[in-house]
Amino acid sequence: MRTLGTGGPVVSDLGLGCMGMSDFYGPADTSESIATIHAALDAGITLLDTGDFYGMGHNELLIRQALDGRSRDDVRISVKFGAQRDYDGNWLGYDGRPAGVKTSLAYTLRRLGTDHVDVYRIARVDPAVPIEETVGAIAEEVAKGRVRHVGLSEAGAETIRRAHAVHPIADVQLEYSLLSRGIERDILPACRELGIGVTAYGVLSRGLLSGHWSEDRELGAGDFRAVSPRFSGDNLAHNLTLVAALRGLAEAKGVTVAQLAIAWVLARGEEIVPLVGARRRERLAEALGALDVKLTAEDLAAIEAAVPEGAAAGSRYADAQMSMLDSER
């Protein structure tokens, strides 16, 4: 178990990111998704991460169905809000207004069938609304018992400091993997200084570091990786050479590439909780195996040599999405 921030919730070493069960990676099987959530809970995972815009509420309803008959007190639910999308799923921006905060939370609580969210955070900082106003509105919901802890997502160091001055921040959700290490410069040090945890998403770089990707893999309709720079053309070929180098190290330890990549994130600090986006039970079982991987100083040095900081080709999002990231400013 790890603690998110100085006064945040105690959660399992790994969390389950549920996004792909509803959106962005193409069709998913509902029954298998629920079975995967059940398997995660049975294995001791206590943190479920979602967003109210994943499948336009579908993901929250899915989690509600999966938790039916289970004790709500045994689970910590982290929810992102604020993303504005039209009927076709196009992005329209983010709403961090206090009225937007309260409206989004009310809908989330109804969909989840619960009286509280454990961690509540805006998915992307709204540039039109001071972060103090957004966090202040969440803090009011904390006082009413409808939110247990305040979080942030993809926020830069300055924004984190401003938000934390309004209300203690439990954790900041950030992309962090061997291929995405930008947070190490300013954001991770700021979190450590302030006693704020990090929930790391994209620890397998959306499948690139899974060890199961190939250049000829065809992406189905609705899979955003089809337009992701790291999965395109020469970028993909280069990134798969990095995976090949990791594969040799993984095989030498008797583990999979995915387990090695997850174990690397786990080893970066006790304040970091990796979120694994498994949609099927076999992928979940593989990810859980990372908890048994112990990396020595020699292992870490070899991994660093194989995939040094900045080695990935292509940005982690397309330009339009990158422009929305406070963490990249």
KERO-586465 format. One record per atom (N, C-alpha, C): residue in three letters; x, z, y. Coordinates in steps of 0.001 Angstrom, whole numbers, padded with zeros to 6 digits, always signed. Layout:
// KERO-586465
AlaXZY/...
// end
This chain:
// KERO-586465
Met+000835+000000-001190/Met+000000+000000+000000/Met+000881+000000+001255/Arg+000369-000621+002295/Arg+001065-000669+003581/Arg+000073-000321+004689/Thr+000595+000188+005795/Thr-000245+000550+006925/Thr-000118-000498+008015/Leu-001265-000972+008510/Leu-001258-001925+009609/Leu-001143-001168+010926/Gly+000069-001136+011449/Gly+000285-000451+012711/Gly+000356+001054+012543/Thr+000693+001728+013631/Thr+000867+003181+013595/Thr-000414+003890+013206/Gly-001534+003457+013756/Gly-002799+004109+013459/Gly-003803+003216+012804/Gly-003359+002124+012216/Gly-004265+001159+011616/Gly-004650+001515+010195/Pro-005381+000636+009536/Pro-005839+000918+008182/Pro-004732+000793+007150/Val-004865+001542+006085/Val-003978+001404+004935/Val-004569+000329+004038/Val-003755-000654+003696/Val-004242-001783+002900/Val-003250-002077+001773/Ser-003655-002943+000878/Ser-002777-003348-000215/Ser-001600-004159+000302/Asp-000530-004227-000495/Asp+000673-004964-000097/Asp+000381-006434+000179/Leu-000569-006992-000515/Leu-001024-008365-000285/Leu-002491-008346+000116/Gly-002866-009245+001017/Gly-004262-009443+001344/Gly-004709-010802+000836/Leu-006019-010991+000722/Leu-006559-012271+000282/Leu-007174-012985+001482/Gly-006603-014142+001832/Gly-007162-014978+002871/Gly-008228-015878+002266/Cys-009452-015771+002774/Cys-010584-016440+002119/Cys-010960-017777+002756/Met-010260-018222+003776/Met-010622-019420+004519/Met-010865-020635+003629/Gly-009918-020909+002745/Gly-009985-022120+001936/Gly-011164-022170+000989/Met-011836-021048+000800/Met-013016-021027-000062/Met-014227-021658+000622/Ser-014102-021916+001934/Ser-015228-022465+002680/Ser-014888-023665+003548/Asp-013600-023871+003852/Asp-013293-024851+004894/Asp-011835-025277+004839/Phe-011559-026424+005440/Phe-010235-026918+005810/Phe-009380-027476+004679/Tyr-009638-027099+003434/Tyr-008848-027608+002319/Tyr-009682-028462+001370/Gly-010785-028970+001862/Gly-011634-029769+001001/Gly-012614-028905+000228/Pro-013402-029515-000663/Pro-014440-028792-001399/Pro-013860-027645-002236/Ala-014628-026575-002306/Ala-014253-025430-003145/Ala-015443-025069-004019/Asp-015157-024451-005135/Asp-016192-024059-006088/Asp-016637-022631-005774/Thr-017903-022457-005454/Thr-018405-021147-005046/Thr-018246-020103-006137/Ser-018611-020438-007350/Ser-018523-019458-008426/Ser-017079-019056-008693/Glu-016159-020019-008624/Glu-014746-019699-008824/Glu-014206-018874-007654/Ser-014687-019170-006460/Ser-014265-018394-005294/Ser-014673-016936-005439/Ile-015904-016709-005832/Ile-016383-015334-006017/Ile-015618-014656-007143/Ala-015361-015382-008216/Ala-014584-014822-009334/Ala-013176-014461-008873/Thr-012615-015263-007975/Thr-011270-014979-007461/Thr-011275-013731-006589/Ile-012295-013582-005756/Ile-012404-012359-004948/Ile-012547-011143-005859/His-013366-011253-006880/His-013533-010148-007830/His-012209-009815-008513/Ala-011485-010848-008928/Ala-010200-010618-009600/Ala-009212-009949-008651/Ala-009254-010337-007378/Ala-008357-009724-006398/Ala-008688-008239-006225/Leu-009962-007925-006080/Leu-010363-006529-005924/Leu-010015-005714-007164/Asp-010243-006302-008333/Asp-009935-005601-009586/Asp-008432-005363-009742/Ala-007624-006239-009144/Ala-006166-006106-009228/Ala-005613-005139-008186/Gly-006482-004640-007288/Gly-006028-003663-006301/Gly-005895-004188-004885/Ile-006204-005464-004671/Ile-006197-005977-003297/Ile-007387-005388-002547/Thr-007115-004841-001376/Thr-008184-004195-000605/Thr-008485-004914+000702/Leu-007650-005875+001105/Leu-007812-006550+002385/Leu-008321-007969+002184/Leu-009494-008262+002741/Leu-010063-009606+002730/Leu-010071-010118+004165/Asp-009510-011306+004374/Asp-009434-011874+005713/Asp-010336-013093+005822/Thr-011120-013145+006901/Thr-012047-014248+007101/Thr-012160-014571+008583/Gly-013001-015553+008885/Gly-013302-015919+010263/Gly-014742-016361+010321/Asp-015434-016036+011418/Asp-016853-016385+011462/Asp-017090-017888+011544/Phe-016032-018642+011865/Phe-016134-020093+011981/Phe-015675-020815+010718/Tyr-015274-020096+009695/Tyr-014908-020718+008428/Tyr-016187-021172+007728/Gly-016398-022474+007717/Gly-017621-022987+007124/Gly-018857-022599+007911/Met-018700-022376+009220/Met-019829-022017+010097/Met-020616-020820+009541/Gly-019900-019766+009196/Gly-020539-018575+008663/Gly-020574-018510+007147/His-020291-019626+006490/His-020352-019661+005023/His-019409-018640+004398/Asn-018208-018485+004967/Asn-017222-017595+004362/Asn-017665-016143+004404/Glu-018277-015743+005499/Glu-018780-014370+005582/Glu-019912-014147+004579/Leu-020787-015116+004455/Leu-021871-015001+003473/Leu-021325-014972+002047/Leu-020257-015729+001807/Leu-019611-015731+000495/Leu-019033-014352+000177/Ile-018369-013761+001148/Ile-017801-012424+000948/Ile-018917-011408+000698/Arg-019999-011537+001448/Arg-021135-010634+001226/Arg-021621-010731-000213/Gln-021744-011953-000709/Gln-022201-012147-002080/Gln-021217-011554-003078/Ala-019915-011755-002795/Ala-018888-011247-003711/Ala-018839-009725-003737/Leu-019190-009092-002623/Leu-019124-007628-002541/Leu-020414-006954-002982/Asp-021415-007736-003300/Asp-022685-007161-003736/Asp-022468-006294-004979/Gly-022892-005051-004898/Gly-022733-004133-006014/Gly-021416-003386-006020/Arg-020562-003688-005058/Arg-019271-003002-004948/Arg-019291-002042-003762/Ser-018411-001056-003789/Ser-018355-000080-002714/Ser-017700-000683-001472/Arg-018430-000675-000376/Arg-017875-001189+000886/Arg-016656-000378+001301/Asp-016607+000882+000978/Asp-015502+001747+001389/Asp-014190+001388+000709/Asp-014243+000600-000368/Asp-013028+000224-001087/Asp-012373-001035-000520/Val-013010-001656+000481/Val-012543-002942+000999/Val-012334-002865+002505/Arg-011295-003514+002973/Arg-011064-003664+004409/Arg-011286-005137+004752/Ile-012214-005398+005659/Ile-012544-006769+006034/Ile-012016-007049+007434/Ser-011189-008070+007537/Ser-010623-008508+008814/Ser-011319-009806+009216/Val-011835-009849+010441/Val-012615-011005+010895/Val-012044-011560+012194/Lys-011900-012874+012230/Lys-011543-013581+013465/Lys-012807-014203+014054/Phe-012881-014222+015381/Phe-014054-014781+016043/Phe-013599-015628+017233/Gly-014555-016255+017875/Gly-014297-016922+019142/Gly-014132-018419+019092/Ala-013841-018983+017921/Ala-013666-020436+017837/Ala-015007-021124+018013/Gln-015047-022097+018907/Gln-016276-022830+019178/Gln-016196-024202+018513/Arg-017187-024539+017687/Arg-017197-025804+016958/Arg-018583-026422+017036/Asp-018622-027750+017000/Asp-019912-028414+017010/Asp-020389-028655+015583/Tyr-021505-029356+015443/Tyr-022123-029551+014134/Tyr-021173-030236+013152/Asp-020356-031139+013672/Asp-019429-031886+012820/Asp-018114-031158+012587/Gly-017991-029950+013117/Gly-016790-029157+012904/Gly-015691-029387+013917/Asn-015963-030186+014949/Asn-014950-030441+015971/Asn-014706-029187+016801/Trp-013467-029038+017269/Trp-013089-027860+018040/Trp-013485-028033+019503/Leu-014111-027003+020062/Leu-014581-027046+021440/Leu-013891-026014+022324/Gly-012979-025242+021760/Gly-012292-024207+022528/Gly-012564-022827+021949/Tyr-012280-021792+022746/Tyr-012422-020410+022289/Tyr-013133-019585+023355/Asp-013936-018642+022920/Asp-014733-017824+023828/Asp-014335-016361+023695/Gly-013587-015861+024680/Gly-013174-014473+024667/Gly-013918-013613+025662/Arg-015022-014123+026226/Arg-015812-013346+027171/Arg-016415-012122+026470/Pro-016563-011012+027180/Pro-017186-009833+026572/Pro-018535-010130+025926/Ala-019355-010962+026582/Ala-020649-011307+025979/Ala-020453-012074+024678/Gly-019435-012947+024647/Gly-019134-013686+023432/Gly-018665-012775+022315/Val-017848-011781+022671/Val-017360-010808+021694/Val-018538-010113+021016/Lys-019444-009608+021830/Lys-020542-008809+021302/Lys-021531-009654+020501/Thr-021776-010874+020966/Thr-022670-011761+020230/Thr-022071-012142+018877/Ser-020796-012518+018886/Ser-020138-012917+017641/Ser-020131-011776+016634/Leu-019855-010573+017100/Leu-019812-009431+016194/Leu-021182-009158+015594/Ala-022223-009246+016410/Ala-023573-008996+015901/Ala-023918-009958+014778/Tyr-023590-011238+014962/Tyr-023874-012229+013929/Tyr-023030-011953+012682/Thr-021772-011594+012876/Thr-020882-011311+011743/Thr-021400-010152+010908/Leu-021825-009077+011557/Leu-022317-007921+010820/Leu-023559-008272+010016/Arg-024418-009122+010576/Arg-025613-009545+009842/Arg-025229-010398+008636/Arg-024296-011320+008832/Arg-023911-012196+007711/Arg-023200-011414+006613/Leu-022348-010489+006989/Leu-021618-009704+005996/Leu-022493-008627+005350/Gly-023585-008276+006006/Gly-024447-007233+005469/Gly-023799-005869+005509/Thr-023063-005596+006575/Thr-022359-004330+006719/Thr-022575-003791+008121/Asp-022252-002518+008320/Asp-022428-001927+009643/Asp-021127-001850+010434/His-020029-002360+009829/His-018766-002334+010562/His-017794-003375+010021/Val-016875-003773+010883/Val-015745-004622+010519/Val-014495-003770+010661/Asp-013575-003906+009723/Asp-012389-003032+009753/Asp-011376-003460+010796/Val-011144-004761+010936/Val-010273-005278+011989/Val-010969-006485+012602/Tyr-011074-006486+013931/Tyr-011763-007576+014626/Tyr-010816-008161+015650/Arg-010742-009509+015678/Arg-009757-010159+016543/Arg-010248-011529+016963/Ile-009887-011935+018173/Ile-010182-013288+018594/Ile-009192-014221+017896/Ala-009698-015354+017416/Ala-008879-016260+016606/Ala-007733-016867+017404/Arg-007990-017195+018651/Arg-006970-017682+019572/Arg-007275-017084+020935/Val-006253-016727+021664/Val-006444-016156+022991/Val-007157-017182+023877/Asp-008218-016741+024538/Asp-008957-017608+025456/Asp-008213-017637+026791/Pro-007639-018789+027171/Pro-006853-018842+028409/Pro-007688-018634+029665/Ala-009014-018764+029542/Ala-009884-018599+030704/Ala-010339-017159+030908/Val-010005-016283+029969/Val-010455-014893+030050/Val-009249-013968+029867/Pro-009001-013060+030794/Pro-007885-012119+030610/Pro-008024-011374+029288/Ile-006916-011223+028595/Ile-006970-010569+027289/Ile-007487-009140+027423/Glu-007279-008547+028595/Glu-007774-007188+028820/Glu-009292-007126+028690/Glu-009979-008172+029152/Glu-011441-008177+029065/Glu-011906-008356+027617/Thr-011243-009237+026896/Thr-011615-009460+025496/Thr-011398-008202+024675/Val-010213-007621+024790/Val-009898-006412+024018/Val-010759-005240+024473/Gly-011037-005171+025773/Gly-011899-004099+026275/Gly-013283-004150+025651/Ala-013803-005355+025454/Ala-015118-005504+024830/Ala-015090-005078+023366/Ile-014006-005415+022667/Ile-013887-004966+021270/Ile-013770-003441+021237/Ala-013025-002879+022191/Ala-012862-001419+022252/Ala-014206-000720+022409/Glu-015119-001324+023159/Glu-016454-000740+023299/Glu-017174-000710+021955/Glu-016936-001738+021134/Glu-017545-001761+019806/Glu-016881-000762+018865/Val-015596-000482+019102/Val-014911+000571+018344/Val-015580+001912+018637/Ala-015848+002157+019912/Ala-016477+003415+020311/Ala-017856+003586+019682/Lys-018525+002468+019416/Lys-019859+002520+018811/Lys-019808+002543+017292/Gly-018590+002421+016723/Gly-018436+002489+015274/Gly-018633+001178+014551/Arg-018866+000099+015301/Arg-019091-001190+014653/Arg-017791-001927+014328/Val-016700-001515+014944/Val-015354-002021+014655/Val-014447-000819+014448/Arg-013615-000891+013417/Arg-012699+000223+013164/Arg-011368+000058+013906/His-010842-001163+013948/His-009539-001404+014554/His-009540-002744+015271/Val-008708-002833+016308/Val-008595-004057+017096/Val-007355-004822+016658/Gly-007502-006111+016482/Gly-006364-006958+016137/Gly-006235-008111+017107/Leu-005198-008894+016944/Leu-004980-010122+017697/Leu-004585-011212+016709/Ser-004609-012445+017165/Ser-004183-013559+016325/Ser-003421-014561+017172/Glu-002268-014965+016702/Glu-001427-015968+017366/Glu-001230-015649+018853/Ala-000979-014392+019147/Ala-000723-013959+020522/Ala+000771-013846+020760/Gly+001199-014160+021974/Gly+002591-014025+022355/Gly+002928-012593+022715/Ala+004219-012314+022868/Ala+004678-010945+023102/Ala+004067-010339+024362/Glu+004025-011096+025454/Glu+003468-010561+026694/Glu+001991-010221+026533/Thr+001248-011100+025877/Thr-000174-010853+025651/Thr-000376-009632+024770/Ile+000458-009480+023763/Ile+000368-008310+022890/Ile+000549-007024+023687/Arg+001525-007010+024560/Arg+001775-005811+025373/Arg+000581-005504+026283/Arg+000026-006521+026901/Arg-001122-006310+027786/Arg-002323-005797+027008/Ala-002561-006371+025838/Ala-003695-005948+025014/Ala-003518-004521+024531/His-002326-004197+024112/His-002034-002860+023568/His-002187-001777+024626/Ala-002004-002157+025891/Ala-002166-001196+026982/Ala-003633-000838+027206/Val-004536-001714+026758/Val-005973-001468+026896/Val-006496-000629+025743/His-006087-001002+024528/His-006513-000293+023319/His-005457-000534+022251/Pro-005127+000486+021447/Pro-004123+000283+020387/Pro-004476-000903+019500/Ile-003495-001770+019287/Ile-003663-002930+018420/Ile-003137-002579+017036/Ala-003960-002772+016022/Ala-003551-002454+014649/Ala-002561-003474+014127/Asp-002901-004755+014284/Asp-002013-005791+013769/Asp-002260-007095+014505/Val-001276-007958+014422/Val-001381-009311+014954/Val-001261-010270+013783/Gln-002212-011176+013676/Gln-002160-012163+012601/Gln-001358-013371+013080/Leu-000339-013719+012317/Leu+000610-014763+012718/Leu+001034-015575+011505/Glu+001292-016842+011735/Glu+001857-017647+010661/Glu+003321-017255+010483/Tyr+003687-016952+009248/Tyr+005058-016520+008980/Tyr+005431-016891+007555/Ser+006462-017697+007430/Ser+006942-018114+006124/Ser+008376-018594+006279/Leu+008963-019005+005186/Leu+010309-019578+005252/Leu+010357-020810+006141/Leu+009227-021497+006293/Leu+009193-022702+007105/Leu+008686-022447+008527/Ser+008195-021247+008796/Ser+007658-020909+010126/Ser+008153-019528+010516/Arg+009263-019495+011257/Arg+009900-018214+011567/Arg+010000-017936+013071/Gly+009212-018660+013848/Gly+009288-018509+015288/Gly+008991-017110+015795/Ile+008186-016340+015047/Ile+007826-014996+015519/Ile+009009-014046+015530/Glu+010086-014407+014846/Glu+011238-013507+014771/Glu+011940-013350+016117/Arg+011761-014304+017031/Arg+012484-014259+018299/Arg+011969-013162+019229/Asp+010694-013182+019543/Asp+010145-012228+020514/Asp+008946-011447+019991/Ile+008091-012095+019206/Ile+006821-011479+018839/Ile+006996-010351+017830/Leu+007745-010593+016770/Leu+007953-009556+015760/Leu+008683-008348+016340/Pro+009738-008529+017156/Pro+010363-007359+017789/Pro+009391-006576+018666/Ala+008512-007259+019387/Ala+007536-006570+020228/Ala+006571-005751+019379/Cys+006116-006321+018273/Cys+005215-005594+017372/Cys+005898-004347+016818/Arg+007142-004491+016432/Arg+007864-003343+015892/Arg+008069-002263+016948/Glu+008369-002680+018149/Glu+008560-001723+019243/Glu+007285-000931+019514/Leu+006138-001590+019451/Leu+004870-000963+019784/Leu+004173-000322+018590/Gly+004742-000456+017415/Gly+004118+000112+016224/Gly+002896-000655+015774/Ile+002966-001989+015866/Ile+001865-002865+015497/Ile+002226-003612+014214/Gly+001298-003695+013303/Gly+001540-004412+012065/Gly+001383-005914+012235/Val+001754-006652+011205/Val+001618-008102+011182/Val+000950-008497+009869/Thr-000157-009229+009954/Thr-000694-009867+008762/Thr-000241-011318+008817/Ala+000557-011706+007843/Ala+001200-013016+007835/Ala+000368-014002+007034/Tyr-000093-015053+007707/Tyr-000806-016104+006992/Tyr+000112-017312+006842/Gly-000298-018255+006009/Gly+000530-019436+005788/Gly+001836-019129+005097/Val+001879-018078+004280/Val+003144-017671+003658/Val+003652-018734+002679/Leu+002759-019583+002206/Leu+003167-020711+001359/Leu+003080-022024+002127/Ser+003007-021912+003455/Ser+002962-023087+004330/Ser+001896-024079+003878/Arg+000705-023519+003602/Arg-000474-024316+003216/Arg-000249-025147+001959/Gly+000554-024627+001085/Gly+000782-025280-000196/Gly+002141-025919-000347/Leu+002834-026168+000763/Leu+004155-026791+000665/Leu+005106-025941-000164/Leu+005027-024622+000013/Leu+005937-023718-000691/Leu+005340-023190-001996/Ser+004265-023805-002434/Ser+003631-023336-003667/Ser+004414-023751-004907/Gly+005214-024818-004757/Gly+005900-025364-005915/Gly+005043-026334-006699/His+003807-026565-006214/His+002878-027442-006923/His+002584-028719-006146/Trp+003275-028933-005030/Trp+002985-030087-004184/Trp+003874-031266-004560/Ser+003372-032464-004385/Ser+004160-033663-004633/Ser+003846-034699-003556/Glu+004762-035649-003375/Glu+004591-036653-002324/Glu+003389-037553-002556/Asp+003015-037743-003801/Asp+001918-038661-004093/Asp+000561-037963-004219/Arg+000493-036720-003840/Arg-000778-035998-003939/Arg-001778-036570-002935/Glu-002982-036844-003403/Glu-004030-037362-002539/Glu-004893-036212-002029/Leu-005173-036249-000729/Leu-005961-035195-000112/Leu-007401-035650+000034/Gly-008322-034766-000335/Gly-009732-035094-000271/Gly-010306-035002+001124/Ala-011543-035369+001254/Ala-012232-035305+002543/Ala-012312-033856+003011/Gly-012078-033668+004293/Gly-012161-032325+004854/Gly-010895-031510+004727/Asp-009835-032079+004187/Asp-008564-031360+004054/Asp-007708-031646+005279/Phe-007518-030613+006123/Phe-006835-030843+007397/Phe-005353-031160+007220/Arg-004816-030946+006020/Arg-003409-031269+005799/Arg-003148-032773+005888/Ala-004206-033571+005810/Ala-004055-035017+005933/Ala-003544-035414+007313/Val-003760-034545+008308/Val-003281-034830+009662/Val-002257-033791+010123/Ser-001763-033007+009194/Ser-000767-031990+009528/Ser+000624-032608+009536/Pro+001397-032424+010607/Pro+002714-033066+010700/Pro+003642-032776+009530/Arg+003594-031585+008986/Arg+004522-031240+007906/Arg+004188-031920+006584/Phe+003004-032493+006494/Phe+002585-033167+005264/Phe+002612-034684+005422/Ser+003228-035167+006493/Ser+003171-036593+006796/Ser+004517-037284+006618/Gly+004519-038427+005952/Gly+005658-039331+005886/Gly+006991-038692+005580/Asp+007973-039000+006427/Asp+009331-038501+006226/Asp+009400-036981+006324/Asn+008518-036397+007126/Asn+008497-034933+007223/Asn+008227-034303+005861/Leu+007251-034834+005157/Leu+006918-034291+003841/Leu+008086-034458+002886/Ala+008701-035611+002881/Ala+009840-035844+001983/Ala+010951-034847+002258/His+011245-034616+003535/His+012295-033650+003896/His+011901-032249+003440/Asn+010675-031842+003718/Asn+010255-030481+003390/Asn+010249-030236+001893/Leu+009966-031258+001123/Leu+009990-031087-000336/Leu+011413-030957-000872/Thr+012402-031455-000130/Thr+013791-031212-000546/Thr+014140-029736-000387/Leu+013556-029098+000623/Leu+013764-027656+000799/Leu+013131-026888-000359/Val+011962-027338-000763/Val+011279-026701-001890/Val+012090-026873-003166/Ala+012695-028033-003323/Ala+013514-028271-004508/Ala+014686-027302-004564/Ala+015274-027020-003399/Ala+016380-026063-003355/Ala+015900-024660-003728/Leu+014701-024302-003261/Leu+014137-023000-003621/Leu+013819-022918-005106/Arg+013406-024044-005667/Arg+013040-024051-007079/Arg+014220-023630-007963/Gly+015405-024106-007602/Gly+016580-023721-008371/Gly+016828-022221-008318/Leu+016646-021627-007133/Leu+016829-020183-006988/Leu+015750-019417-007750/Ala+014523-019930-007686/Ala+013421-019264-008381/Ala+013624-019282-009888/Glu+014009-020427-010397/Glu+014213-020546-011838/Glu+015339-019632-012315/Ala+016337-019460-011471/Ala+017449-018567-011844/Ala+016989-017121-011969/Lys+015933-016755-011224/Lys+015401-015399-011299/Lys+014234-015294-012282/Gly+013830-016418-012846/Gly+012726-016394-013782/Gly+011377-016228-013120/Val+011248-016726-011879/Val+009990-016635-011146/Val+009617-018032-010655/Thr+008441-018158-010063/Thr+008016-019447-009526/Thr+008429-019559-008057/Val+008360-020775-007548/Val+008678-020995-006138/Val+007738-020183-005254/Ala+006455-020190-005576/Ala+005482-019438-004783/Ala+005806-017952-004776/Gln+006144-017416-005929/Gln+006470-015989-006001/Gln+007710-015662-005181/Leu+008684-016540-005198/Leu+009894-016318-004410/Leu+009562-016336-002915/Ala+008740-017293-002497/Ala+008389-017413-001082/Ala+007577-016218-000601/Ile+006660-015735-001410/Ile+005867-014567-001035/Ile+006732-013319-001019/Ala+007603-013185-002008/Ala+008493-012031-002069/Ala+009408-011979-000849/Trp+009820-013151-000356/Trp+010659-013197+000848/Trp+009925-012599+002040/Val+008645-012945+002199/Val+007865-012377+003309/Val+007692-010879+003117/Leu+007403-010448+001896/Leu+007263-009019+001619/Leu+008526-008246+001972/Ala+009663-008886+001795/Ala+010948-008214+002037/Ala+011324-008152+003511/Arg+010560-008810+004380/Arg+010925-008866+005800/Arg+010574-007591+006552/Gly+009801-006706+005945/Gly+009495-005447+006608/Gly+008224-004823+006074/Glu+008171-003501+006050/Glu+007006-002792+005533/Glu+005779-002967+006409/Glu+006001-003383+007665/Glu+004871-003556+008574/Glu+004198-004914+008416/Ile+004724-005752+007517/Ile+004198-007100+007319/Ile+003398-007156+006018/Val+002154-007626+006117/Val+001297-007784+004946/Val+000992-009270+004778/Pro+001521-009906+003748/Pro+001229-011329+003524/Pro-000216-011535+003073/Leu-000833-012583+003600/Leu-002156-013005+003147/Leu-001973-014216+002239/Val-002467-014134+001029/Val-002371-015275+000119/Val-003724-015972+000091/Gly-003702-017300+000201/Gly-004942-018052+000298/Gly-005408-018629-001020/Ala-005269-017878-002089/Ala-005667-018379-003415/Ala-007162-018653-003465/Arg-007518-019819-003995/Arg-008928-020163-004181/Arg-009352-020093-005639/Arg-008367-019959-006521/Arg-008653-019910-007955/Arg-007894-018747-008588/Arg-008412-018266-009672/Arg-007843-017068-010290/Arg-006417-017268-010778/Glu-006100-018464-011264/Glu-004734-018656-011748/Glu-003723-018631-010613/Arg-004114-019132-009440/Arg-003213-019086-008289/Arg-003085-017649-007779/Leu-004171-016896-007847/Leu-004115-015493-007460/Leu-003173-014727-008371/Ala-003283-014954-009665/Ala-002425-014262-010627/Ala-000961-014573-010361/Glu-000669-015831-010027/Glu+000706-016194-009706/Glu+001181-015455-008469/Ala+000328-015403-007441/Ala+000714-014720-006203/Ala+000955-013233-006441/Leu+000112-012617-007239/Leu+000283-011188-007518/Leu+001612-010911-008218/Gly+002113-011890-008946/Gly+003403-011717-009607/Gly+004544-011520-008632/Ala+004347-011912-007370/Ala+005400-011721-006358/Ala+005678-010249-006105/Leu+004696-009395-006388/Leu+004883-007964-006164/Leu+005946-007382-007094/Asp+006228-008067-008179/Asp+007231-007585-009139/Asp+008607-008200-008905/Val+008705-009079-007901/Val+009985-009747-007624/Val+010803-008896-006660/Lys+011970-008490-007081/Lys+012863-007695-006239/Lys+014029-008578-005797/Leu+014145-008773-004510/Leu+015192-009635-003972/Leu+016390-008808-003523/Thr+017556-009145-004035/Thr+018791-008477-003654/Thr+019333-009096-002368/Ala+020349-008468-001818/Ala+020994-009024-000628/Ala+021544-010411-000930/Glu+022054-010592-002143/Glu+022578-011904-002542/Glu+021452-012939-002645/Asp+020309-012506-003161/Asp+019157-013405-003240/Asp+018735-013854-001845/Leu+018638-012905-000932/Leu+018194-013220+000422/Leu+019176-014157+001123/Ala+020447-013956+000885/Ala+021454-014836+001483/Ala+021341-016249+000918/Ala+021086-016347-000379/Ala+020946-017659-001009/Ala+019701-018379-000507/Ile+018615-017638-000322/Ile+017389-018230+000208/Ile+017614-018719+001632/Glu+018304-017914+002423/Glu+018602-018300+003805/Glu+019448-019568+003849/Ala+020387-019677+002936/Ala+021245-020870+002898/Ala+020448-022103+002475/Ala+019492-021901+001569/Ala+018695-023026+001082/Ala+017687-023500+002118/Val+017094-022542+002830/Val+016087-022869+003841/Val+016394-022071+005106/Pro+017357-022506+005886/Pro+017696-021778+007107/Pro+016573-021874+008141/Glu+016597-020963+009097/Glu+015583-020978+010153/Glu+015574-022336+010855/Gly+014385-022858+011057/Gly+014245-024143+011740/Gly+014447-025349+010854/Ala+014534-025147+009544/Ala+014832-026263+008639/Ala+013647-027197+008429/Ala+012426-026712+008655/Ala+011242-027528+008377/Ala+011149-028714+009328/Ala+010642-029810+008830/Ala+010390-031007+009640/Ala+008916-031053+010013/Gly+008637-031225+011298/Gly+007256-031286+011772/Gly+006745-029936+012226/Ser+005869-029957+013214/Ser+005274-028718+013707/Ser+004210-028226+012745/Arg+003828-026979+012878/Arg+002892-026397+011914/Arg+001454-026821+012144/Tyr+001138-027306+013314/Tyr-000171-027884+013614/Tyr+000038-029183+014373/Ala-001013-029998+014450/Ala-000991-031164+015325/Ala-000953-030694+016773/Asp-000605-031585+017669/Asp-000377-031218+019067/Asp-001573-030515+019699/Ala-002767-030994+019434/Ala-003953-030400+020052/Ala-004108-028936+019665/Gln-003840-028625+018396/Gln-003951-027237+017948/Gln-002774-026394+018446/Met-001603-026981+018498/Met-000431-026249+018997/Met-000638-025803+020435/Ser-001330-026620+021223/Ser-001556-026285+022634/Ser-002456-025073+022810/Met-003176-024705+021755/Met-004079-023557+021830/Met-003414-022236+021440/Leu-002140-022289+021069/Leu-001453-021109+020542/Leu-000719-020352+021651/Asp-001227-019185+021981/Asp-000547-018318+022950/Asp+000845-017936+022426/Ser+000981-017867+021125/Ser+002255-017494+020500/Ser+003341-018535+020695/Glu+002967-019752+021074/Glu+003926-020826+021239/Glu+004254-021087+022712/Arg+003710-020270+023595/Arg+003946-020487+025020/Arg+005178-019725+025482/
// end
